[in-house]
Structure formats: structure tokens, C-alpha cells
Amino acid sequence: MAPNGKALKSENQKETTALQLLERRHFIRHPMCFPLSYRILKSEQNNHKEESSRSLNVSVGGLLFSARHPVHQNSEIFLKIPFQDKTFNVKARVIRCEKDLETRLFNVGVRFFKVSDAFKAKLIEQLYLISEFRDLRCVQLGRDVSLEEASQEWIKRYSKQFKKLYW
């Protein structure tokens, strides 16, 4: 392996360790339902096609989503999380997969590989919260509220509380 490959691997290991430490300190999971798709990258499973899903909750180091089929523990997956005209791409490792007897779906818990991916998930959560806040303000005010106007108001009202939940 080239020297720069070793440095990259070492940096990824540091980010993974940092995420694990953060996850041990912060067990708060935020219920958050947003669309996503996933594809298995490395696994014992042969099925590597892209599947659609929805998140169930998000934390600083990972997320939980539902799946129609089980995904093996330790599988590496690629997540695509759309928001309006953007798509966030995140790599993660499956840390658990359990069948939900009520829904008959599988709850798949993943841990992000990089701190930057955890930041993306936090950003996505904020975007969805702001979008919901915008819908609420439209109803309350009886007029259309732009996403920019809702964002500014949401940040003034809630950003300090949101920050405390994670850091």
C-alpha cells in the first residue's frame, strides 16, 4: 500500500474512533422519518441492488432505518438521503439488524464511518426540522413562508437547543 494510502486509512481509523467515543457519551436518538435509499457495498450477502427506505431515528454517530430484507451485521452500506434538490451520500457500517414483529420490516442500525458523515446526518435532520417548522408557520400565519425566512426564524429560536442535544 502506498504511504498516502496508509495515512488515509489511519485518518479514517481516527474518525471512526472519535465517532465511537461520541456515541458512548451521547445516547440521545431523535425520532426522524425521512426518505433514503441504501445499497450494500461489502457483505456476505449477494444482493447489492439499491433499496428504498425511511429513517426511524438519528443520533450523532448513526441512524436507524427500516428495510424489507435483513442486512448482515458488519456490512458496509452506501446511503443516499435526498432533501429537495440535493442528495447527501453517506457510507456506514451495519451494527445491528432486528426484525420488527409489528411492521414485519427489519430495523437496521448503522454507524457512520466518518465524523463528516455524522455532520451530514445532523444537517439533514436540521433541514427536515426547518421544513416542518416552515409548514407550521404557513398555517399559523395564513400565508406562504419561504424556506429562507423559516430557516432564519428556526435558527433564532431553536439552534442553541438543537446544539445541546448533540454536543
N, C-alpha and C positions, 0 to 999 in steps of 0.2 A: 504494500500500500504506500502511496506517495506521502511525503511528510505533510502536505496540506490536507490530505485525507485523514491522517491521524489527528491533526489539530481540529478538524471539523467534527470528528467522532468525539473527541474529548469535550468540545464545546456543547455538543448535543447531550452528552452524559451529565455535564454540569447543569444544563437547563432542566433535564429530567429530574435530577436530584433536588433542584430548587423547587420544582413543582410538587414533588413528594413531600418536602418539608412544609410547603404552604398548605397542602391538602391535609396534613396531620394537624395543623393549627386551626384550620377553618373547615368545619364540617357543615356549614350552612349550605343547604341546597335550595335553590329558588325555583319554585314551580314555573315553568315557562314552556309554552307549547308553540313551536314554530316549525315550519316545514324544513325538511332536509332530505338529502339523498346520501347514500353511502355505497362504497364499493370495497370489497375485501382485497387487500394488496398481497399480504403474505399470510397463509394459513394452511392447515391440513385439509381444509375444505376445497372442493373443486369449483364451487360456484363463485365466480368473480364478477358477475354482472351487477350493474348499478340498480339499487333498490330505492324506492321512495319510502319516507317515514316522517315521523314528527318527534320533536324532542318532548321529554316529560319534565326534566329539570336540568338546571345548570349550576355548576359550582366553579370555584376558581381554577380547579385543575382538570375538570372533565365535564361530561354530561351524560344523561341517561336518555335513551330513545327507545321507541318500540320497533319491533321487527316481526315480519311474518314467519321468518325462519330463524332457527338458532344460529348464533355466531360463536365459534370456538373461542375460549379464553386464550389470551395472548396473541390473537390475530391482529395484524396491522390493518387498519382501515383508512380510507380517504373519505372525508365528509365534505359535502357541498351544502352550504347554508345560504339560501337566497334571501335578499331583502331588497324590495323594489327592483331597481335596475342593476344591482350589484350581486355578486356571488362571492362568499367567503369560503376559502378552501383550507381545510384543517386535516392534519394527519394525527391519528390516535391509536392507542392500543386497547383492546378489549380486556377489561379486568374482571367482568362478570357477565353472565347471561342467564336469566332465570325466566321460566315460563310463568306468565300471569294467568292463573286459572280463570279469573273473571272475564278477561278480554280474549283469552286464548292466543295472545301475542307473546313475544319474548321481550323482556326488558333487558336492554343491552347497556351496560355501564362502561364508559371509555375514559381513559386518561390521556390528556394531550401530551405530545412529545416535547413541545417547546413552550416556554413562557409566552412567546409571541402569539402562539395559537390560543393560549388561555386568555390573553388580552383580546384577541379577535372575538372569542365567545362572550366576553364581558361587554364588548362594544355592541355585538349583535343583540344581547339582552337589553341594553340601554335603548337601542333603536326601536325594538319592539315595544318597550315600555312607553317611549315617547309617542309612538304611533297610536297606542291605545289611549294615551293622555290626550292626544290631538282629537281623536274621535269623541272623547268625553267632553272636551272644551267646545267642540262644534255643537253638541247637544245643549250644553249649558248656556252658551252664548246665542244660540239660534242662528249662527252664521258659519260660513266656511272659515277654518283656521288653517293657515299654511303650515307645512311641516317645520319651516324655519321659525315661525312665531311660536309654535308649540314647543320646539326644542329649547328656545331661549327661556320660555317660562318654566319648563320642566327642570332645566339646569338650575335656575334660580331657586326653585322650590325644593328639589329632591337630590341634587348631585351630592351634597355632603352626606346625607343618609345612605345613599347608594354606595358611596366610597367606604363608609364604615362597615358595611356588610361584607366587604371583600378584603380590605387591607387593614 
